[in-house]
């Protein structure tokens, strides 16, 4: 079983993600931008109270004519995220002996998911203690900072973080190479 190696990859993703978020959070103010590559790549400090692209559970449920307070929506999102991260951990455990890159990719996705759940679960508590904003446990906001300035005159351009990149890249790789990973695993089993 190669599980400790994969959890090491997960830990590395979490550490890189959390260090980058912490550095942005203590060195920039919300909305501040810093140019990394002229007219293309910027750091922009934003805090995301919802999930993908800033959408909040209250918005999602309102479209279904279910109304709730932002507080309730935030708690539902946080607990749903914790459940999803737990399910990813179980999936990684089950795939840890898979003889393909699948466990490595799952470890990267797991690390990204853990990185964002740390923000949602603990940042409201940690940073309210040092007067960054009001909050509490399970009421944190995800720190986003990577922004590609595509010069589209204010049209929607997502701002994301390293955890989001790990999740998105991992899912894309699995979608593209899932069949190949399965064949690799089956061939390795035949040889052994």
PyMOL commands that set and color helices and strands:
alter all, ss='L'
color gray80, all
select helices_A, chain A and resi 3-27+52-54+57-63+70-95+102-129+162-191
alter helices_A, ss='H'
color red, helices_A
select strands_A, chain A and resi 33-37+41-48+142-148+159-160
alter strands_A, ss='S'
color yellow, strands_A
deselect
rebuild
show_as cartoon
